[in-house]
Amino acid sequence: MPAMITFFPVGCGDMTLVELADADRTKILIDINIRQGEDCRDVAKDLRGLLEKDGKGRPFVHAFLMTHPDSDHIRGLETHFHLGAPADYPDDEKPEGEKRIFMREIWSSPLVYRRASAEHPLCSDAKAFNCEAKRRVQVNRDKKFVGVEEGDRILIMGADENGKTDDLSSILVKVDQTFTQVNKVNKAGYFTARLLAPLPKQATEDEEEKLRKNHSSVILNMQVGADAKTPDGCKFMVGGDAEVLIWQRLWGKHKNSKSVLEYDLLLAPHHCSWHSLSEDSWSKLREKAKVDPDARAALSVTRQGAVVVASSKPIKDDDKDPPCIRAKREYEAIVKDVNGAFHCVGEIPNEKNPEPLTFNVTGEGVQIAAKQDAPRRVAAVAASTTVPRGHG
C-alpha cells in the first residue's frame, strides 16, 4: 500500500493522519478536533477505522503531534486517548469502539505552550496534554533516557527558554534540525522531517509578544516516501495556526535556501485564515486588504502539481476569517502557476456530508484516493487526480 495522508472534516480545526509506506505502516497523527453533536461527523470512529491494534487489542498511533494548544487542535484528547502510565490503561475489557487510543510517542513544544498560555487560558484537553508531556519527560529523566518504553516516549519540538531543555538533548529536536525517527525507530527513506518553528525565544518582550499574537505553532516540513525506492514522494508542510509574522520571518531566514520551504502538499495555516498572509483585517478592509509579500513568498515555494488543503468549514464569499475567501483565492493563484489544486475538507464530497479526504503518495506525486485501498478505510472522494513530480 502507498503512503497516505488523510484530512478529517472537523470544521475550523485540524486533524490529519500521516501513514507511512514502511512495513509497520507507521502512523503519525497531527492535532485533533473531535467534537460532539448531531451535526458533527464521528471522526473518532473514522480514525479508529484507520488504526491497527497492538497485542493487547488497543488502537494506537506511533506518534501524536500537537502543533499548539488551542482547543480546535486538541479537543477530545481526554475522552478518546489514554493519558498516564502505559500500565494504567483502563479499557482492555471494553468493546473495540470504546477503547481509548494509545499514543506510543508524543511530540510536544513547551515554548509554544508558554506563548499560548500567556495569551489566553488553556482548555482542559490542552492542560491534560501538558501534564502528560511533563510526565513523559520525567520518566525519561528518571531512566536517564535509556530503555524508555512505548507510551512513555516523547520528542520535544524546539528548545525551551532559559536552558530548561538543555539536559534533554536525546529527545530534543532543535529548530532547523531534521529527524527520521518515529517512536524510536529510524524511518529514513520513508520519513524525514525538518522543524521550522516555533521560532526561538526572542531577546525582547516586545518581540516575544509579537510571536504570541501571531499564534506560535510547531511547523514541520515532512518528506514522505512513496515506497522503499522513492524517498521523495511528497513534501508535506503543516504549520498549525502560524500567522503572518511567522511566515515573514521564515522567508527572511530561508529565501536563499528555498527548498527548506518547498512543498507538494500544504495544510493551509490557521484554517485558510487571511491573517497568515496579511497584517490587514479582512472584515474591515475587504478587497483593500493587502497581501504581505514575504509571507506569501514563504507559502509559495511549490513543486509542480502542488496541492493546498484547507481544514475548515465551507469557504463563502463573506467577511468571515477563518476561513477567508480572499485567502482561498491567494492559494488558488499560488497553485495555478504549477498546475496544482486547492481543496477545502468541509466541501468534499459536499458541504452537507463532508468525508475524510485522503491522498495517496506515489512516485508520480500526490493523488486523491478515488477508492479505498482496503475495506477498513473510510470512504474518500469519488474522483482521482494525479499530479506529476517536479519543481514549480
C-alpha positions in Angstrom: 0.0 0.0 0.0 1.2 3.5 -0.7 1.9 6.2 2.0 -1.3 8.1 2.7 -2.3 11.4 4.2 -5.8 11.8 5.5 -7.5 15.1 6.5 -10.6 14.7 8.7 -13.6 17.0 8.4 -13.6 18.7 11.8 -14.9 22.2 10.9 -12.4 25.0 11.5 -9.8 22.8 13.2 -7.1 20.4 12.3 -6.9 16.6 12.4 -4.5 14.8 10.0 -3.2 11.2 9.8 0.1 10.5 8.0 0.5 6.8 7.3 4.0 5.8 6.0 4.7 3.1 3.4 7.0 1.2 5.6 6.4 -2.4 6.8 5.0 -1.1 10.1 2.5 1.2 8.3 3.7 3.9 10.8 1.0 6.4 11.7 1.6 10.0 12.8 -1.5 11.9 14.0 -1.3 15.7 13.8 -3.7 17.6 16.0 -7.3 16.5 16.8 -10.7 18.3 16.9 -13.2 15.7 17.9 -16.5 17.4 18.5 -19.8 16.2 19.9 -23.2 16.8 18.3 -25.6 15.5 15.7 -24.2 17.9 13.1 -20.6 16.7 13.5 -19.2 13.7 11.7 -17.9 10.9 14.0 -14.2 11.5 13.1 -13.1 9.4 16.2 -14.8 6.4 14.6 -13.2 7.3 11.3 -9.8 7.5 13.0 -10.2 4.2 14.8 -11.1 2.5 11.5 -7.7 3.5 10.1 -5.6 2.3 13.1 -4.1 -1.0 13.8 -4.4 -2.8 17.2 -1.5 -3.8 19.3 -1.1 -7.2 21.0 -3.4 -6.2 23.8 -6.2 -5.1 21.4 -5.6 -1.3 21.9 -5.9 1.0 18.9 -2.7 3.1 18.7 -0.7 5.7 16.8 3.0 5.6 16.6 3.3 9.3 17.3 1.0 12.2 18.0 1.9 15.9 17.4 0.0 18.8 18.8 1.1 21.9 16.9 -0.2 24.3 19.6 -2.7 24.1 22.4 -5.8 25.8 21.0 -9.0 23.8 21.6 -9.6 23.2 17.9 -6.3 21.4 17.7 -6.6 19.2 20.9 -10.3 18.8 21.5 -11.3 15.3 22.5 -7.9 14.2 23.9 -9.1 13.2 27.4 -12.2 11.3 26.0 -10.6 9.4 23.2 -6.9 8.9 24.2 -5.1 7.2 27.0 -3.1 9.6 29.3 -0.8 8.3 32.0 1.5 5.3 32.5 1.1 2.5 30.0 0.4 0.0 32.8 -2.7 2.1 33.8 -4.5 1.7 30.5 -8.1 1.1 31.7 -10.0 -0.1 28.7 -8.8 -3.6 28.0 -12.3 -5.1 28.7 -14.3 -2.5 26.7 -15.7 -3.0 23.2 -13.2 -2.1 20.5 -15.1 1.1 19.5 -14.8 2.4 23.1 -11.2 1.7 23.8 -9.0 4.8 24.1 -6.2 5.3 21.6 -2.7 4.6 22.9 -0.1 7.1 21.9 3.3 5.3 21.7 5.1 8.6 21.4 4.1 12.3 21.6 5.7 15.3 20.1 5.3 18.5 22.1 6.7 22.0 22.3 7.0 23.7 25.7 7.8 27.1 24.1 4.5 27.0 22.1 2.7 26.2 25.4 4.3 29.1 27.1 3.4 31.6 24.4 -0.2 30.3 24.1 -0.9 30.3 27.8 0.3 33.9 28.1 -2.4 34.9 25.6 -5.4 33.0 26.9 -6.4 30.3 29.3 -5.8 26.7 28.2 -8.7 24.3 27.8 -9.0 21.1 29.8 -7.6 18.9 27.0 -4.6 21.2 26.5 -3.8 21.1 30.2 -4.1 17.3 30.2 -1.7 17.1 27.2 0.8 19.4 29.0 0.6 17.2 32.1 1.2 14.1 30.0 4.2 15.7 28.3 5.7 16.6 31.7 5.1 13.1 33.0 6.9 11.6 30.0 9.8 14.0 30.3 10.2 13.0 33.9 10.1 9.3 33.1 12.9 9.9 30.5 15.0 11.8 33.0 14.5 9.1 35.7 15.6 6.4 33.3 18.4 8.5 32.0 16.9 8.3 28.5 17.6 4.6 28.3 15.1 1.8 27.9 12.0 4.1 27.8 9.0 2.1 26.8 6.2 2.9 24.3 3.6 5.0 26.0 6.3 6.9 27.9 8.2 8.3 24.8 8.3 11.9 23.8 10.1 14.2 21.4 10.4 17.9 22.3 9.9 20.2 19.4 12.2 23.2 19.8 14.4 24.3 22.7 12.7 26.0 25.6 13.7 29.3 27.2 16.3 29.8 29.9 18.0 26.5 29.3 15.1 24.4 30.5 15.6 21.7 27.8 19.4 21.7 27.9 19.5 18.3 29.6 17.1 16.8 27.1 19.4 16.5 24.1 18.5 12.9 23.3 14.8 13.7 23.0 15.1 17.3 21.7 14.7 18.4 18.1 16.0 21.9 17.6 14.7 24.4 15.0 16.3 23.7 11.6 17.2 20.1 12.5 15.9 17.1 10.6 14.9 13.9 12.2 13.9 10.5 10.8 12.9 8.6 14.0 9.3 7.9 14.9 8.7 6.0 18.2 12.5 5.4 18.5 12.6 3.6 15.1 14.6 5.1 12.2 12.3 5.6 9.2 14.8 7.1 6.9 13.7 6.6 3.3 10.1 6.7 4.4 10.1 9.8 6.6 12.3 12.8 7.1 11.0 16.0 8.9 12.6 19.4 9.3 11.5 21.5 12.2 11.0 25.1 11.1 9.2 26.6 14.1 8.5 27.5 16.9 11.0 30.4 16.5 13.3 30.6 19.5 12.8 32.8 22.5 13.3 36.4 21.4 15.6 38.9 23.0 13.0 41.4 24.0 9.5 41.1 25.5 8.1 43.2 22.6 9.4 40.6 20.1 8.0 37.8 22.2 4.6 39.5 22.3 4.6 39.7 18.5 5.2 36.0 18.2 2.5 35.2 20.8 0.0 37.3 18.9 0.8 35.5 15.6 -0.1 32.1 17.0 3.3 30.5 17.5 3.0 26.9 16.4 5.1 23.9 15.5 5.9 24.0 11.8 7.1 20.8 10.2 8.0 20.1 6.6 7.9 16.3 6.1 9.3 14.3 3.3 7.1 11.2 2.9 8.4 8.3 0.8 6.2 6.7 -1.7 7.8 3.3 -1.3 11.2 1.8 -0.4 12.7 3.1 -3.6 11.1 6.5 -3.7 12.0 8.5 -0.6 11.0 11.8 -2.1 7.4 11.0 -2.8 5.8 14.1 -1.2 6.9 17.1 0.8 4.0 17.9 3.2 4.1 21.1 5.2 2.0 21.7 8.3 2.0 24.9 10.3 -0.8 24.9 12.8 -2.2 28.4 13.2 1.1 30.3 12.4 0.2 33.8 11.2 1.8 36.4 9.0 4.9 37.4 11.2 6.0 33.8 11.5 5.9 33.3 7.7 7.6 36.7 7.1 10.5 35.6 9.3 10.7 32.1 7.8 11.0 33.7 4.4 13.7 36.1 5.6 15.6 33.2 7.0 15.3 30.7 4.1 14.8 32.8 1.0 18.3 31.8 -0.2 17.6 28.1 0.6 14.0 27.8 -0.7 14.0 24.0 -0.7 13.5 24.2 3.0 10.0 25.6 2.4 9.2 23.6 -0.7 6.1 21.5 -0.7 3.8 19.2 -2.7 1.1 19.4 -0.1 0.4 22.3 2.2 -2.2 22.4 5.1 -3.3 26.0 4.8 -2.3 27.7 8.1 -5.0 28.6 10.5 -7.8 27.0 8.5 -7.3 29.2 5.5 -7.1 32.4 7.5 -6.3 35.8 5.9 -4.0 36.5 8.9 -1.4 34.1 7.6 -1.0 36.2 4.5 -1.6 39.7 5.7 -1.5 42.1 8.6 -4.7 43.8 7.4 -8.2 43.0 8.7 -10.2 41.2 6.0 -13.6 42.0 7.7 -12.7 45.8 7.9 -10.9 46.3 4.6 -12.1 43.5 2.4 -10.6 43.9 -1.1 -8.5 46.8 0.0 -6.6 44.5 2.4 -3.0 43.9 1.1 -1.1 40.7 0.9 2.3 40.6 2.7 4.8 39.8 0.0 7.2 37.9 2.3 4.6 35.8 4.0 3.1 34.9 0.6 6.5 34.1 -0.8 7.1 31.7 2.1 3.9 29.9 1.3 4.5 29.8 -2.4 7.5 27.5 -2.7 5.6 24.9 -4.7 6.7 21.9 -6.7 4.9 21.0 -9.9 1.3 20.0 -9.2 1.3 21.3 -5.6 -1.9 21.0 -3.6 -3.2 23.2 -0.8 -5.8 21.8 1.6 -7.9 24.0 3.9 -9.1 22.2 7.0 -12.1 24.4 7.6 -15.8 24.9 7.2 -17.1 25.6 3.6 -15.5 28.8 2.4 -18.0 31.5 1.5 -17.7 34.9 -0.1 -18.3 36.9 3.1 -16.3 38.7 5.8 -15.6 35.6 7.9 -12.0 34.8 8.8 -11.2 31.9 9.1 -11.9 30.6 6.6 -11.4 33.5 4.3 -12.4 33.7 0.7 -9.5 36.0 -0.2 -7.0 33.6 1.4 -8.6 30.8 -0.7 -8.1 33.0 -3.9 -4.4 33.6 -3.0 -3.8 29.9 -2.5 -5.6 29.1 -5.8 -3.4 31.6 -7.6 -0.3 30.1 -6.0 -1.0 26.5 -7.1 -2.4 27.6 -10.5 1.2 28.5 -11.5 2.2 24.9 -11.1 -0.9 23.2 -12.4 -1.9 22.3 -8.9 -5.2 22.4 -6.9 -6.9 23.7 -3.8 -9.4 21.7 -1.7 -11.5 22.5 1.3 -12.1 19.5 3.5 -15.5 20.8 4.6 -16.7 20.8 1.0 -15.8 17.3 -0.1 -17.7 15.4 -1.4 -20.3 18.0 -0.5 -21.0 20.6 2.2 -23.8 18.7 4.0 -21.9 15.5 4.4 -18.1 16.1 4.2 -15.9 13.0 4.5 -12.2 12.3 5.2 -10.1 13.5 2.3 -7.2 11.0 1.6 -4.2 11.5 -0.6 -2.0 8.6 -1.8 1.7 9.4 -2.1 3.1 7.8 -5.2 6.2 8.1 -7.3 4.2 10.4 -9.6 3.1 12.8 -6.9 0.1 13.0 -4.6 -3.1 11.5 -5.7 -6.6 11.9 -4.3 -7.8 8.5 -3.3 -10.7 7.6 -5.7 -11.5 4.4 -3.9 -10.3 2.6 -0.8 -7.1 0.5 -0.8 -8.5 -1.8 1.9 -12.0 -2.4 3.2 -11.2 -0.9 6.6 -10.7 2.5 5.2 -13.4 5.2 5.3 -14.9 6.5 2.0 -13.0 9.1 0.2 -13.8 11.5 -2.7 -15.1 9.9 -5.9 -12.6 11.5 -8.2 -8.9 10.8 -8.7 -6.2 13.3 -9.6 -2.6 12.6 -10.1 0.0 15.3 -10.5 3.5 14.8 -11.9 6.6 15.3 -10.0 8.9 18.2 -10.5 9.5 21.7 -9.3 7.5 24.9 -9.9 
